[in-house]
Amino acid sequence: MPFSVFVKKGSVILTIQGSIGRIAITQYDCYVDRTLLIFTQFLKPMNKYFFIHIVLLLFEKEKEKAPGGTIKTITKEALSSFPLMIPDIKEQEKIANFLTAIDKKIEALGRQIEGRGKFKQGLLQKMFV
């Protein structure tokens, strides 16, 4: 049995075991572990970034209830029973753009905090030389 499967560029991949709820859009054709859940197409028009945000919210709620001891798992069957409210594609795009902008702002603030922490360390080293 193969340990990896081929995934085309632009597919959404999702971890459902271990560190469950990590999700990404593939940037190139690749092979991934066969334990990932792979979304290559959707039944309705779907903005992939909207889909990522909605799945992340669902997983935050559901992973606490997920079965398993050290390695938690959310099965495909459990995932398919999650209720999803899916607006029309234009509304999805607006929501996805807004949430992506917030994510970028949070990342920028994180880098700023990290930089200030390094600046503080540098000052402390100079003080105690």
Phi and psi in degrees as a GROMACS rama.xvg file:
@    title "Ramachandran Plot"
@    xaxis  label "Phi"
@    yaxis  label "Psi"
@TYPE xy
-70.2474  146.746  PRO-2
-91.2481  -10.3225  PHE-3
-137.897  160.438  SER-4
-130.51  152.246  VAL-5
-79.4077  136.484  PHE-6
-131.014  131.453  VAL-7
-78.7577  153.368  LYS-8
-54.0671  137.659  LYS-9
90.1241  1.65095  GLY-10
-80.8491  151.662  SER-11
-96.2101  127.023  VAL-12
-118.382  146.593  ILE-13
-140.938  132.862  LEU-14
-83.3634  131.002  THR-15
-121.22  8.27561  ILE-16
-143.437  143.917  GLN-17
78.1794  -111.491  GLY-18
-85.6326  72.3426  SER-19
-66.2278  148.43  ILE-20
92.9757  6.42693  GLY-21
-83.0811  132.949  ARG-22
-139.135  145.608  ILE-23
-155.479  161.842  ALA-24
-105.556  126.172  ILE-25
-66.118  136.795  THR-26
-92.4935  -9.11741  GLN-27
-160.347  164.547  TYR-28
-61.6007  137.916  ASP-29
-160.088  173.838  CYS-30
-109.734  135.696  TYR-31
-128.847  163.859  VAL-32
-58.8076  139.497  ASP-33
-72.0892  -6.98443  ARG-34
-84.7351  -3.60393  THR-35
-80.6346  151.105  LEU-36
-92.0416  130.869  LEU-37
-118.821  126.754  ILE-38
-111.1  114.166  PHE-39
-106.551  -23.4829  THR-40
-151.663  162.108  GLN-41
-126.878  154.869  PHE-42
-72.245  -30.0582  LEU-43
-118.119  160.302  LYS-44
-56.9838  129.552  PRO-45
-139.881  127.61  MET-46
-78.9328  121.314  ASN-47
-62.623  -34.2436  LYS-48
-70.9226  -36.503  TYR-49
-62.1643  -45.945  PHE-50
-57.5845  -44.1403  PHE-51
-59.6231  -46.8917  ILE-52
-64.6692  -41.1703  HIS-53
-68.2444  -38.4668  ILE-54
-67.291  -39.8811  VAL-55
-59.5502  -42.0445  LEU-56
-63.6759  -43.1544  LEU-57
-61.8087  -44.0214  LEU-58
-66.6799  -33.461  PHE-59
-59.4493  -38.8214  GLU-60
-74.9862  -44.0885  LYS-61
-83.0233  -25.3144  GLU-62
-70.1796  -21.1019  LYS-63
-68.0876  -30.7416  GLU-64
-90.1274  -6.17661  LYS-65
-62.5496  139.805  ALA-66
-71.9662  157.021  PRO-67
120.448  151.33  GLY-68
-86.8938  -93.9376  GLY-69
-73.1425  -40.883  THR-70
-106.694  105.414  ILE-71
-80.6705  153.05  LYS-72
-140.504  136.878  THR-73
-113.641  120.439  ILE-74
-77.4336  161.462  THR-75
-60.6545  -36.2316  LYS-76
-64.5485  -44.5893  GLU-77
-64.4203  -41.08  ALA-78
-62.7273  -39.2289  LEU-79
-70.0991  -15.9212  SER-80
-91.5264  -4.25825  SER-81
-66.6588  129.123  PHE-82
-75.9062  132.474  PRO-83
-122.234  127.988  LEU-84
-95.3665  113.413  MET-85
-115.367  107.965  ILE-86
-74.1323  177.175  PRO-87
-65.5288  164.337  ASP-88
-60.3231  -37.1876  ILE-89
-65.6144  -39.8639  LYS-90
-68.2617  -39.4728  GLU-91
-56.9997  -45.1508  GLN-92
-63.138  -41.7437  GLU-93
-61.867  -46.6463  LYS-94
-63.8844  -45.9725  ILE-95
-61.7608  -43.1519  ALA-96
-63.0371  -42.1871  ASN-97
-63.4968  -49.0347  PHE-98
-67.2848  -35.4895  LEU-99
-65.4917  -39.9991  THR-100
-62.6131  -40.2842  ALA-101
-64.3444  -43.9957  ILE-102
-58.0931  -43.1597  ASP-103
-64.0161  -39.3874  LYS-104
-64.2444  -42.9796  LYS-105
-62.8471  -42.5007  ILE-106
-61.518  -43.013  GLU-107
-63.6608  -41.5494  ALA-108
-65.0877  -37.9741  LEU-109
-61.9097  -43.3456  GLY-110
-64.755  -37.6088  ARG-111
-64.8803  -43.7263  GLN-112
-62.7189  -43.7968  ILE-113
-60.5011  -43.548  GLU-114
-63.2257  -39.7019  GLY-115
-68.9377  -34.0912  ARG-116
-63.9675  -41.5276  GLY-117
-66.1601  -38.3967  LYS-118
-61.9025  -43.3794  PHE-119
-61.7263  -44.2448  LYS-120
-59.6698  -41.7846  GLN-121
-61.6832  -43.8287  GLY-122
-63.6953  -40.9101  LEU-123
-64.7422  -38.7121  LEU-124
-63.8893  -39.4977  GLN-125
-67.2363  -35.3702  LYS-126
-68.5894  -34.3219  MET-127
-108.637  25.3023  PHE-128
